[in-house]
Amino acid sequence: MATSMVPGTTAQGPAQGDAPFRMGTVIVPLIAIIIGIFMVVLDGTAVNVALPKLVDDLHTTLPTLQWIVTGYTLAQAAVIPVLANSRIRTANHLFRCTDARISQHNGRQ
């Protein structure tokens, strides 16, 4: 039997017991990723657009505020992977619990 580069499939198609591929399983996570990236870009844009007003209001110089924005960006970049990992762990746990409850409700063990 020939194997393919995709885990769980063979050259002839999905391995026995695997559910057929559905586009819906890819679209929902893809939309979530696109929205998340858009929000990060929007956040960065809002901060950079506000810089001239912040310089005036805080009576400081632009280079000083640029360091603050750089620190904010680095802090955000450091926190995002940690939060993503915790969300993945939480979501996996919730999915397992939900699947177990549905299985019990349907009479499966």
Biopython code that builds the backbone (N, CA, C, O; Angstrom):
import numpy as np
from Bio.PDB.StructureBuilder import StructureBuilder

atoms = [
    (1, "MET", "N", (0.841, -1.159, 0.000)),
    (1, "MET", "CA", (0.000, 0.000, 0.000)),
    (1, "MET", "C", (0.897, 1.237, 0.000)),
    (1, "MET", "O", (1.833, 1.325, 0.795)),
    (2, "ALA", "N", (0.619, 2.183, -0.879)),
    (2, "ALA", "CA", (1.407, 3.402, -0.986)),
    (2, "ALA", "C", (0.972, 4.391, 0.081)),
    (2, "ALA", "O", (-0.208, 4.474, 0.422)),
    (3, "THR", "N", (1.930, 5.137, 0.604)),
    (3, "THR", "CA", (1.594, 6.132, 1.621)),
    (3, "THR", "C", (1.726, 7.518, 1.017)),
    (3, "THR", "O", (2.417, 7.715, 0.017)),
    (4, "SER", "N", (1.054, 8.471, 1.639)),
    (4, "SER", "CA", (1.139, 9.851, 1.177)),
    (4, "SER", "C", (1.833, 10.680, 2.241)),
    (4, "SER", "O", (2.197, 10.167, 3.299)),
    (5, "MET", "N", (2.015, 11.955, 1.962)),
    (5, "MET", "CA", (2.681, 12.858, 2.888)),
    (5, "MET", "C", (1.750, 13.324, 4.001)),
    (5, "MET", "O", (2.223, 13.858, 5.003)),
    (6, "VAL", "N", (0.439, 13.137, 3.854)),
    (6, "VAL", "CA", (-0.518, 13.582, 4.847)),
    (6, "VAL", "C", (-0.742, 12.455, 5.852)),
    (6, "VAL", "O", (-1.100, 11.345, 5.456)),
    (7, "PRO", "N", (-0.536, 12.719, 7.157)),
    (7, "PRO", "CA", (-0.733, 11.666, 8.152)),
    (7, "PRO", "C", (-2.178, 11.161, 8.138)),
    (7, "PRO", "O", (-3.116, 11.943, 7.982)),
    (8, "GLY", "N", (-2.341, 9.867, 8.300)),
    (8, "GLY", "CA", (-3.667, 9.283, 8.375)),
    (8, "GLY", "C", (-4.306, 9.011, 7.027)),
    (8, "GLY", "O", (-5.474, 8.630, 6.966)),
    (9, "THR", "N", (-3.560, 9.200, 5.942)),
    (9, "THR", "CA", (-4.104, 8.931, 4.619)),
    (9, "THR", "C", (-3.145, 8.047, 3.845)),
    (9, "THR", "O", (-1.972, 7.918, 4.195)),
    (10, "THR", "N", (-3.652, 7.454, 2.808)),
    (10, "THR", "CA", (-2.832, 6.688, 1.881)),
    (10, "THR", "C", (-2.992, 7.317, 0.506)),
    (10, "THR", "O", (-3.765, 8.259, 0.338)),
    (11, "ALA", "N", (-2.268, 6.802, -0.469)),
    (11, "ALA", "CA", (-2.376, 7.341, -1.817)),
    (11, "ALA", "C", (-3.783, 7.144, -2.369)),
    (11, "ALA", "O", (-4.203, 7.883, -3.260)),
    (12, "GLN", "N", (-4.524, 6.153, -1.853)),
    (12, "GLN", "CA", (-5.870, 5.890, -2.334)),
    (12, "GLN", "C", (-6.918, 6.744, -1.628)),
    (12, "GLN", "O", (-8.062, 6.782, -2.081)),
    (13, "GLY", "N", (-6.583, 7.420, -0.555)),
    (13, "GLY", "CA", (-7.553, 8.242, 0.163)),
    (13, "GLY", "C", (-7.363, 8.113, 1.662)),
    (13, "GLY", "O", (-6.306, 7.680, 2.121)),
    (14, "PRO", "N", (-8.388, 8.489, 2.437)),
    (14, "PRO", "CA", (-8.269, 8.416, 3.891)),
    (14, "PRO", "C", (-8.103, 6.981, 4.365)),
    (14, "PRO", "O", (-8.621, 6.048, 3.750)),
    (15, "ALA", "N", (-7.377, 6.814, 5.462)),
    (15, "ALA", "CA", (-7.209, 5.488, 6.047)),
    (15, "ALA", "C", (-8.553, 5.010, 6.582)),
    (15, "ALA", "O", (-9.448, 5.812, 6.847)),
    (16, "GLN", "N", (-8.684, 3.706, 6.735)),
    (16, "GLN", "CA", (-9.945, 3.171, 7.230)),
    (16, "GLN", "C", (-10.235, 3.716, 8.617)),
    (16, "GLN", "O", (-9.345, 3.815, 9.461)),
    (17, "GLY", "N", (-11.499, 4.068, 8.839)),
    (17, "GLY", "CA", (-11.906, 4.588, 10.129)),
    (17, "GLY", "C", (-11.808, 6.099, 10.231)),
    (17, "GLY", "O", (-12.357, 6.675, 11.170)),
    (18, "ASP", "N", (-11.137, 6.761, 9.311)),
    (18, "ASP", "CA", (-11.050, 8.210, 9.333)),
    (18, "ASP", "C", (-12.282, 8.806, 8.674)),
    (18, "ASP", "O", (-12.812, 8.260, 7.706)),
    (19, "ALA", "N", (-12.727, 9.925, 9.209)),
    (19, "ALA", "CA", (-13.856, 10.621, 8.611)),
    (19, "ALA", "C", (-13.399, 11.289, 7.320)),
    (19, "ALA", "O", (-12.239, 11.687, 7.211)),
    (20, "PRO", "N", (-14.283, 11.417, 6.350)),
    (20, "PRO", "CA", (-13.893, 12.097, 5.113)),
    (20, "PRO", "C", (-13.605, 13.573, 5.378)),
    (20, "PRO", "O", (-14.147, 14.167, 6.310)),
    (21, "PHE", "N", (-12.757, 14.145, 4.556)),
    (21, "PHE", "CA", (-12.377, 15.553, 4.704)),
    (21, "PHE", "C", (-13.571, 16.441, 4.412)),
    (21, "PHE", "O", (-14.270, 16.254, 3.415)),
    (22, "ARG", "N", (-13.801, 17.420, 5.300)),
    (22, "ARG", "CA", (-14.852, 18.406, 5.077)),
    (22, "ARG", "C", (-14.226, 19.783, 5.127)),
    (22, "ARG", "O", (-13.393, 20.065, 5.989)),
    (23, "MET", "N", (-14.627, 20.638, 4.207)),
    (23, "MET", "CA", (-14.075, 21.984, 4.141)),
    (23, "MET", "C", (-14.417, 22.782, 5.402)),
    (23, "MET", "O", (-13.656, 23.665, 5.796)),
    (24, "GLY", "N", (-15.543, 22.484, 6.035)),
    (24, "GLY", "CA", (-15.950, 23.190, 7.244)),
    (24, "GLY", "C", (-14.968, 23.027, 8.389)),
    (24, "GLY", "O", (-14.867, 23.903, 9.248)),
    (25, "THR", "N", (-14.243, 21.915, 8.411)),
    (25, "THR", "CA", (-13.272, 21.706, 9.479)),
    (25, "THR", "C", (-12.057, 22.611, 9.320)),
    (25, "THR", "O", (-11.309, 22.817, 10.276)),
    (26, "VAL", "N", (-11.856, 23.143, 8.139)),
    (26, "VAL", "CA", (-10.726, 24.034, 7.889)),
    (26, "VAL", "C", (-11.160, 25.494, 7.910)),
    (26, "VAL", "O", (-10.404, 26.359, 8.353)),
    (27, "ILE", "N", (-12.356, 25.772, 7.442)),
    (27, "ILE", "CA", (-12.810, 27.149, 7.292)),
    (27, "ILE", "C", (-12.939, 27.862, 8.640)),
    (27, "ILE", "O", (-12.476, 28.994, 8.777)),
    (28, "VAL", "N", (-13.548, 27.233, 9.621)),
    (28, "VAL", "CA", (-13.777, 27.898, 10.915)),
    (28, "VAL", "C", (-12.459, 28.286, 11.585)),
    (28, "VAL", "O", (-12.326, 29.440, 11.992)),
    (29, "PRO", "N", (-11.475, 27.390, 11.724)),
    (29, "PRO", "CA", (-10.206, 27.824, 12.311)),
    (29, "PRO", "C", (-9.489, 28.873, 11.456)),
    (29, "PRO", "O", (-8.840, 29.776, 11.984)),
    (30, "LEU", "N", (-9.612, 28.745, 10.143)),
    (30, "LEU", "CA", (-8.971, 29.719, 9.266)),
    (30, "LEU", "C", (-9.564, 31.110, 9.463)),
    (30, "LEU", "O", (-8.827, 32.095, 9.504)),
    (31, "ILE", "N", (-10.877, 31.202, 9.583)),
    (31, "ILE", "CA", (-11.528, 32.495, 9.823)),
    (31, "ILE", "C", (-11.091, 33.060, 11.170)),
    (31, "ILE", "O", (-10.861, 34.263, 11.288)),
    (32, "ALA", "N", (-10.974, 32.209, 12.184)),
    (32, "ALA", "CA", (-10.530, 32.671, 13.501)),
    (32, "ALA", "C", (-9.107, 33.218, 13.443)),
    (32, "ALA", "O", (-8.804, 34.229, 14.076)),
    (33, "ILE", "N", (-8.241, 32.558, 12.691)),
    (33, "ILE", "CA", (-6.858, 33.026, 12.550)),
    (33, "ILE", "C", (-6.817, 34.361, 11.817)),
    (33, "ILE", "O", (-6.086, 35.269, 12.214)),
    (34, "ILE", "N", (-7.597, 34.481, 10.753)),
    (34, "ILE", "CA", (-7.624, 35.729, 9.978)),
    (34, "ILE", "C", (-8.122, 36.875, 10.845)),
    (34, "ILE", "O", (-7.550, 37.964, 10.811)),
    (35, "ILE", "N", (-9.176, 36.649, 11.622)),
    (35, "ILE", "CA", (-9.698, 37.703, 12.502)),
    (35, "ILE", "C", (-8.655, 38.079, 13.562)),
    (35, "ILE", "O", (-8.478, 39.258, 13.869)),
    (36, "GLY", "N", (-7.970, 37.081, 14.118)),
    (36, "GLY", "CA", (-6.939, 37.366, 15.117)),
    (36, "GLY", "C", (-5.799, 38.196, 14.555)),
    (36, "GLY", "O", (-5.340, 39.140, 15.199)),
    (37, "ILE", "N", (-5.340, 37.852, 13.363)),
    (37, "ILE", "CA", (-4.266, 38.623, 12.732)),
    (37, "ILE", "C", (-4.729, 40.039, 12.431)),
    (37, "ILE", "O", (-3.985, 40.999, 12.631)),
    (38, "PHE", "N", (-5.969, 40.166, 11.945)),
    (38, "PHE", "CA", (-6.515, 41.492, 11.664)),
    (38, "PHE", "C", (-6.548, 42.341, 12.931)),
    (38, "PHE", "O", (-6.219, 43.526, 12.888)),
    (39, "MET", "N", (-6.942, 41.749, 14.056)),
    (39, "MET", "CA", (-7.010, 42.513, 15.306)),
    (39, "MET", "C", (-5.622, 42.970, 15.769)),
    (39, "MET", "O", (-5.476, 44.073, 16.296)),
    (40, "VAL", "N", (-4.611, 42.133, 15.574)),
    (40, "VAL", "CA", (-3.246, 42.533, 15.946)),
    (40, "VAL", "C", (-2.784, 43.698, 15.080)),
    (40, "VAL", "O", (-2.197, 44.654, 15.588)),
    (41, "VAL", "N", (-3.045, 43.626, 13.774)),
    (41, "VAL", "CA", (-2.664, 44.715, 12.868)),
    (41, "VAL", "C", (-3.434, 45.982, 13.220)),
    (41, "VAL", "O", (-2.857, 47.069, 13.218)),
    (42, "LEU", "N", (-4.720, 45.862, 13.519)),
    (42, "LEU", "CA", (-5.538, 47.019, 13.886)),
    (42, "LEU", "C", (-5.034, 47.659, 15.168)),
    (42, "LEU", "O", (-5.011, 48.884, 15.286)),
    (43, "ASP", "N", (-4.631, 46.841, 16.126)),
    (43, "ASP", "CA", (-4.092, 47.358, 17.384)),
    (43, "ASP", "C", (-2.811, 48.143, 17.143)),
    (43, "ASP", "O", (-2.640, 49.240, 17.674)),
    (44, "GLY", "N", (-1.914, 47.582, 16.345)),
    (44, "GLY", "CA", (-0.661, 48.279, 16.029)),
    (44, "GLY", "C", (-0.910, 49.577, 15.282)),
    (44, "GLY", "O", (-0.235, 50.577, 15.524)),
    (45, "THR", "N", (-1.867, 49.563, 14.385)),
    (45, "THR", "CA", (-2.192, 50.777, 13.629)),
    (45, "THR", "C", (-2.748, 51.851, 14.553)),
    (45, "THR", "O", (-2.363, 53.015, 14.443)),
    (46, "ALA", "N", (-3.642, 51.484, 15.458)),
    (46, "ALA", "CA", (-4.233, 52.455, 16.383)),
    (46, "ALA", "C", (-3.166, 53.093, 17.263)),
    (46, "ALA", "O", (-3.191, 54.302, 17.492)),
    (47, "VAL", "N", (-2.243, 52.300, 17.749)),
    (47, "VAL", "CA", (-1.180, 52.839, 18.606)),
    (47, "VAL", "C", (-0.299, 53.797, 17.814)),
    (47, "VAL", "O", (0.052, 54.867, 18.310)),
    (48, "ASN", "N", (0.062, 53.424, 16.586)),
    (48, "ASN", "CA", (0.938, 54.291, 15.783)),
    (48, "ASN", "C", (0.240, 55.559, 15.321)),
    (48, "ASN", "O", (0.881, 56.604, 15.206)),
    (49, "VAL", "N", (-1.044, 55.492, 15.056)),
    (49, "VAL", "CA", (-1.785, 56.693, 14.669)),
    (49, "VAL", "C", (-1.898, 57.646, 15.855)),
    (49, "VAL", "O", (-1.921, 58.862, 15.664)),
    (50, "ALA", "N", (-1.969, 57.125, 17.050)),
    (50, "ALA", "CA", (-2.115, 57.958, 18.245)),
    (50, "ALA", "C", (-0.805, 58.580, 18.718)),
    (50, "ALA", "O", (-0.825, 59.417, 19.621)),
    (51, "LEU", "N", (0.326, 58.202, 18.141)),
    (51, "LEU", "CA", (1.622, 58.700, 18.623)),
    (51, "LEU", "C", (1.731, 60.234, 18.643)),
    (51, "LEU", "O", (2.149, 60.781, 19.664)),
    (52, "PRO", "N", (1.377, 60.950, 17.571)),
    (52, "PRO", "CA", (1.524, 62.417, 17.634)),
    (52, "PRO", "C", (0.705, 63.051, 18.763)),
    (52, "PRO", "O", (1.183, 63.974, 19.422)),
    (53, "LYS", "N", (-0.504, 62.575, 18.992)),
    (53, "LYS", "CA", (-1.344, 63.105, 20.069)),
    (53, "LYS", "C", (-0.746, 62.757, 21.433)),
    (53, "LYS", "O", (-0.795, 63.565, 22.361)),
    (54, "LEU", "N", (-0.187, 61.561, 21.551)),
    (54, "LEU", "CA", (0.446, 61.174, 22.808)),
    (54, "LEU", "C", (1.679, 62.021, 23.108)),
    (54, "LEU", "O", (1.942, 62.358, 24.262)),
    (55, "VAL", "N", (2.432, 62.363, 22.066)),
    (55, "VAL", "CA", (3.613, 63.226, 22.254)),
    (55, "VAL", "C", (3.179, 64.567, 22.835)),
    (55, "VAL", "O", (3.807, 65.085, 23.759)),
    (56, "ASP", "N", (2.099, 65.124, 22.286)),
    (56, "ASP", "CA", (1.618, 66.419, 22.794)),
    (56, "ASP", "C", (1.059, 66.304, 24.209)),
    (56, "ASP", "O", (1.381, 67.120, 25.072)),
    (57, "ASP", "N", (0.226, 65.296, 24.449)),
    (57, "ASP", "CA", (-0.437, 65.169, 25.741)),
    (57, "ASP", "C", (0.538, 64.831, 26.869)),
    (57, "ASP", "O", (0.371, 65.302, 27.994)),
    (58, "LEU", "N", (1.545, 64.024, 26.576)),
    (58, "LEU", "CA", (2.486, 63.606, 27.614)),
    (58, "LEU", "C", (3.729, 64.489, 27.697)),
    (58, "LEU", "O", (4.607, 64.258, 28.529)),
    (59, "HIS", "N", (3.799, 65.510, 26.825)),
    (59, "HIS", "CA", (4.923, 66.447, 26.813)),
    (59, "HIS", "C", (6.271, 65.716, 26.779)),
    (59, "HIS", "O", (7.149, 65.946, 27.610)),
    (60, "THR", "N", (6.397, 64.841, 25.804)),
    (60, "THR", "CA", (7.615, 64.053, 25.653)),
    (60, "THR", "C", (8.054, 64.099, 24.190)),
    (60, "THR", "O", (7.471, 64.825, 23.385)),
    (61, "THR", "N", (9.067, 63.334, 23.856)),
    (61, "THR", "CA", (9.561, 63.313, 22.479)),
    (61, "THR", "C", (9.105, 62.026, 21.792)),
    (61, "THR", "O", (8.750, 61.040, 22.437)),
    (62, "LEU", "N", (9.129, 62.075, 20.478)),
    (62, "LEU", "CA", (8.721, 60.911, 19.702)),
    (62, "LEU", "C", (9.625, 59.697, 19.948)),
    (62, "LEU", "O", (9.105, 58.592, 20.102)),
    (63, "PRO", "N", (10.970, 59.855, 19.992)),
    (63, "PRO", "CA", (11.812, 58.681, 20.264)),
    (63, "PRO", "C", (11.489, 57.996, 21.596)),
    (63, "PRO", "O", (11.572, 56.771, 21.691)),
    (64, "THR", "N", (11.123, 58.766, 22.623)),
    (64, "THR", "CA", (10.751, 58.168, 23.904)),
    (64, "THR", "C", (9.497, 57.312, 23.750)),
    (64, "THR", "O", (9.441, 56.187, 24.248)),
    (65, "LEU", "N", (8.507, 57.841, 23.068)),
    (65, "LEU", "CA", (7.279, 57.071, 22.872)),
    (65, "LEU", "C", (7.500, 55.875, 21.953)),
    (65, "LEU", "O", (6.827, 54.854, 22.094)),
    (66, "GLN", "N", (8.426, 55.992, 21.023)),
    (66, "GLN", "CA", (8.706, 54.845, 20.160)),
    (66, "GLN", "C", (9.264, 53.682, 20.979)),
    (66, "GLN", "O", (8.973, 52.523, 20.686)),
    (67, "TRP", "N", (10.059, 53.984, 22.000)),
    (67, "TRP", "CA", (10.552, 52.918, 22.877)),
    (67, "TRP", "C", (9.399, 52.280, 23.642)),
    (67, "TRP", "O", (9.380, 51.067, 23.851)),
    (68, "ILE", "N", (8.449, 53.094, 24.054)),
    (68, "ILE", "CA", (7.289, 52.561, 24.778)),
    (68, "ILE", "C", (6.472, 51.655, 23.858)),
    (68, "ILE", "O", (6.033, 50.582, 24.272)),
    (69, "VAL", "N", (6.268, 52.086, 22.611)),
    (69, "VAL", "CA", (5.511, 51.272, 21.653)),
    (69, "VAL", "C", (6.263, 49.982, 21.345)),
    (69, "VAL", "O", (5.647, 48.924, 21.214)),
    (70, "THR", "N", (7.580, 50.057, 21.229)),
    (70, "THR", "CA", (8.376, 48.852, 20.983)),
    (70, "THR", "C", (8.250, 47.881, 22.157)),
    (70, "THR", "O", (8.093, 46.678, 21.948)),
    (71, "GLY", "N", (8.317, 48.389, 23.383)),
    (71, "GLY", "CA", (8.140, 47.541, 24.564)),
    (71, "GLY", "C", (6.757, 46.920, 24.604)),
    (71, "GLY", "O", (6.609, 45.751, 24.962)),
    (72, "TYR", "N", (5.739, 47.696, 24.238)),
    (72, "TYR", "CA", (4.368, 47.182, 24.197)),
    (72, "TYR", "C", (4.252, 46.058, 23.169)),
    (72, "TYR", "O", (3.626, 45.031, 23.435)),
    (73, "THR", "N", (4.849, 46.252, 22.008)),
    (73, "THR", "CA", (4.798, 45.243, 20.950)),
    (73, "THR", "C", (5.535, 43.968, 21.382)),
    (73, "THR", "O", (5.049, 42.862, 21.148)),
    (74, "LEU", "N", (6.701, 44.123, 22.009)),
    (74, "LEU", "CA", (7.449, 42.952, 22.479)),
    (74, "LEU", "C", (6.691, 42.206, 23.576)),
    (74, "LEU", "O", (6.679, 40.976, 23.598)),
    (75, "ALA", "N", (6.064, 42.944, 24.480)),
    (75, "ALA", "CA", (5.278, 42.302, 25.536)),
    (75, "ALA", "C", (4.100, 41.545, 24.935)),
    (75, "ALA", "O", (3.785, 40.433, 25.358)),
    (76, "GLN", "N", (3.459, 42.149, 23.956)),
    (76, "GLN", "CA", (2.334, 41.489, 23.293)),
    (76, "GLN", "C", (2.811, 40.232, 22.565)),
    (76, "GLN", "O", (2.151, 39.194, 22.614)),
    (77, "ALA", "N", (3.942, 40.326, 21.901)),
    (77, "ALA", "CA", (4.476, 39.169, 21.181)),
    (77, "ALA", "C", (4.878, 38.048, 22.134)),
    (77, "ALA", "O", (4.809, 36.875, 21.767)),
    (78, "ALA", "N", (5.291, 38.387, 23.336)),
    (78, "ALA", "CA", (5.676, 37.364, 24.305)),
    (78, "ALA", "C", (4.452, 36.694, 24.922)),
    (78, "ALA", "O", (4.506, 35.513, 25.267)),
    (79, "VAL", "N", (3.365, 37.419, 25.064)),
    (79, "VAL", "CA", (2.182, 36.894, 25.736)),
    (79, "VAL", "C", (1.303, 36.075, 24.797)),
    (79, "VAL", "O", (0.660, 35.122, 25.238)),
    (80, "ILE", "N", (1.263, 36.424, 23.522)),
    (80, "ILE", "CA", (0.363, 35.747, 22.580)),
    (80, "ILE", "C", (0.591, 34.234, 22.536)),
    (80, "ILE", "O", (-0.388, 33.494, 22.629)),
    (81, "PRO", "N", (1.827, 33.726, 22.399)),
    (81, "PRO", "CA", (1.989, 32.267, 22.375)),
    (81, "PRO", "C", (1.564, 31.587, 23.676)),
    (81, "PRO", "O", (1.023, 30.481, 23.652)),
    (82, "VAL", "N", (1.806, 32.240, 24.802)),
    (82, "VAL", "CA", (1.418, 31.656, 26.083)),
    (82, "VAL", "C", (-0.102, 31.558, 26.180)),
    (82, "VAL", "O", (-0.637, 30.530, 26.596)),
    (83, "LEU", "N", (-0.795, 32.628, 25.797)),
    (83, "LEU", "CA", (-2.253, 32.609, 25.831)),
    (83, "LEU", "C", (-2.819, 31.610, 24.829)),
    (83, "LEU", "O", (-3.801, 30.925, 25.115)),
    (84, "ALA", "N", (-2.202, 31.529, 23.664)),
    (84, "ALA", "CA", (-2.674, 30.571, 22.656)),
    (84, "ALA", "C", (-2.533, 29.146, 23.174)),
    (84, "ALA", "O", (-3.428, 28.323, 22.980)),
    (85, "ASN", "N", (-1.420, 28.849, 23.831)),
    (85, "ASN", "CA", (-1.212, 27.507, 24.378)),
    (85, "ASN", "C", (-2.251, 27.193, 25.448)),
    (85, "ASN", "O", (-2.795, 26.089, 25.476)),
    (86, "SER", "N", (-2.531, 28.149, 26.326)),
    (86, "SER", "CA", (-3.524, 27.900, 27.373)),
    (86, "SER", "C", (-4.915, 27.745, 26.776)),
    (86, "SER", "O", (-5.709, 26.939, 27.260)),
    (87, "ARG", "N", (-5.221, 28.515, 25.719)),
    (87, "ARG", "CA", (-6.531, 28.368, 25.062)),
    (87, "ARG", "C", (-6.646, 26.997, 24.403)),
    (87, "ARG", "O", (-7.702, 26.368, 24.460)),
    (88, "ILE", "N", (-5.577, 26.536, 23.785)),
    (88, "ILE", "CA", (-5.600, 25.224, 23.133)),
    (88, "ILE", "C", (-5.833, 24.135, 24.180)),
    (88, "ILE", "O", (-6.648, 23.236, 23.976)),
    (89, "ARG", "N", (-5.119, 24.219, 25.294)),
    (89, "ARG", "CA", (-5.292, 23.209, 26.346)),
    (89, "ARG", "C", (-6.709, 23.246, 26.908)),
    (89, "ARG", "O", (-7.321, 22.201, 27.133)),
    (90, "THR", "N", (-7.228, 24.449, 27.133)),
    (90, "THR", "CA", (-8.586, 24.589, 27.654)),
    (90, "THR", "C", (-9.600, 24.072, 26.652)),
    (90, "THR", "O", (-10.528, 23.350, 27.018)),
    (91, "ALA", "N", (-9.429, 24.435, 25.394)),
    (91, "ALA", "CA", (-10.372, 23.998, 24.363)),
    (91, "ALA", "C", (-10.338, 22.487, 24.205)),
    (91, "ALA", "O", (-11.389, 21.859, 24.075)),
    (92, "ASN", "N", (-9.160, 21.896, 24.215)),
    (92, "ASN", "CA", (-9.066, 20.438, 24.103)),
    (92, "ASN", "C", (-9.785, 19.761, 25.259)),
    (92, "ASN", "O", (-10.488, 18.770, 25.062)),
    (93, "HIS", "N", (-9.611, 20.292, 26.458)),
    (93, "HIS", "CA", (-10.278, 19.715, 27.616)),
    (93, "HIS", "C", (-11.799, 19.846, 27.483)),
    (93, "HIS", "O", (-12.534, 18.900, 27.767)),
    (94, "LEU", "N", (-12.270, 21.031, 27.046)),
    (94, "LEU", "CA", (-13.707, 21.232, 26.887)),
    (94, "LEU", "C", (-14.277, 20.321, 25.813)),
    (94, "LEU", "O", (-15.368, 19.776, 25.980)),
    (95, "PHE", "N", (-13.548, 20.147, 24.708)),
    (95, "PHE", "CA", (-14.028, 19.267, 23.646)),
    (95, "PHE", "C", (-14.116, 17.823, 24.133)),
    (95, "PHE", "O", (-15.081, 17.123, 23.825)),
    (96, "ARG", "N", (-13.112, 17.373, 24.892)),
    (96, "ARG", "CA", (-13.147, 16.006, 25.414)),
    (96, "ARG", "C", (-14.316, 15.813, 26.368)),
    (96, "ARG", "O", (-15.005, 14.794, 26.310)),
    (97, "CYS", "N", (-14.545, 16.793, 27.251)),
    (97, "CYS", "CA", (-15.663, 16.691, 28.193)),
    (97, "CYS", "C", (-16.995, 16.700, 27.453)),
    (97, "CYS", "O", (-17.893, 15.924, 27.781)),
    (98, "THR", "N", (-17.127, 17.568, 26.463)),
    (98, "THR", "CA", (-18.362, 17.644, 25.687)),
    (98, "THR", "C", (-18.583, 16.361, 24.913)),
    (98, "THR", "O", (-19.701, 15.848, 24.859)),
    (99, "ASP", "N", (-17.523, 15.840, 24.314)),
    (99, "ASP", "CA", (-17.644, 14.595, 23.559)),
    (99, "ASP", "C", (-18.055, 13.446, 24.475)),
    (99, "ASP", "O", (-18.875, 12.610, 24.093)),
    (100, "ALA", "N", (-17.494, 13.401, 25.673)),
    (100, "ALA", "CA", (-17.846, 12.338, 26.619)),
    (100, "ALA", "C", (-19.309, 12.439, 27.033)),
    (100, "ALA", "O", (-20.002, 11.428, 27.139)),
    (101, "ARG", "N", (-19.775, 13.665, 27.266)),
    (101, "ARG", "CA", (-21.184, 13.842, 27.663)),
    (101, "ARG", "C", (-22.121, 13.476, 26.520)),
    (101, "ARG", "O", (-23.162, 12.862, 26.754)),
    (102, "ILE", "N", (-21.776, 13.837, 25.304)),
    (102, "ILE", "CA", (-22.618, 13.486, 24.150)),
    (102, "ILE", "C", (-22.623, 11.987, 23.970)),
    (102, "ILE", "O", (-23.671, 11.402, 23.697)),
    (103, "SER", "N", (-21.466, 11.346, 24.118)),
    (103, "SER", "CA", (-21.385, 9.889, 23.986)),
    (103, "SER", "C", (-22.241, 9.202, 25.041)),
    (103, "SER", "O", (-22.932, 8.229, 24.739)),
    (104, "GLN", "N", (-22.202, 9.693, 26.264)),
    (104, "GLN", "CA", (-23.022, 9.110, 27.321)),
    (104, "GLN", "C", (-24.495, 9.298, 27.021)),
    (104, "GLN", "O", (-25.303, 8.396, 27.245)),
    (105, "HIS", "N", (-24.843, 10.465, 26.518)),
    (105, "HIS", "CA", (-26.238, 10.745, 26.202)),
    (105, "HIS", "C", (-26.750, 9.823, 25.075)),
    (105, "HIS", "O", (-27.905, 9.397, 25.083)),
    (106, "ASN", "N", (-25.884, 9.535, 24.134)),
    (106, "ASN", "CA", (-26.265, 8.679, 23.012)),
    (106, "ASN", "C", (-26.149, 7.196, 23.335)),
    (106, "ASN", "O", (-26.454, 6.359, 22.486)),
    (107, "GLY", "N", (-25.721, 6.860, 24.526)),
    (107, "GLY", "CA", (-25.652, 5.461, 24.937)),
    (107, "GLY", "C", (-24.350, 4.782, 24.577)),
    (107, "GLY", "O", (-24.235, 3.566, 24.725)),
    (108, "ARG", "N", (-23.363, 5.533, 24.108)),
    (108, "ARG", "CA", (-22.065, 4.941, 23.810)),
    (108, "ARG", "C", (-21.178, 5.077, 25.018)),
    (108, "ARG", "O", (-21.380, 5.962, 25.850)),
    (109, "GLN", "N", (-20.205, 4.214, 25.120)),
    (109, "GLN", "CA", (-19.281, 4.239, 26.248)),
    (109, "GLN", "C", (-18.054, 5.027, 25.906)),
    (109, "GLN", "O", (-17.155, 5.161, 26.736)),
]
sb = StructureBuilder()
sb.init_structure("model")
sb.init_model(0)
sb.init_chain("A")
sb.init_seg("    ")
for serial, (resi, resn, name, xyz) in enumerate(atoms, 1):
    if name == "N":
        sb.init_residue(resn, " ", resi, " ")
    sb.init_atom(name, np.array(xyz, "f"), 0.0, 1.0, " ", f" {name:<3s}", serial, name[0])
structure = sb.get_structure()
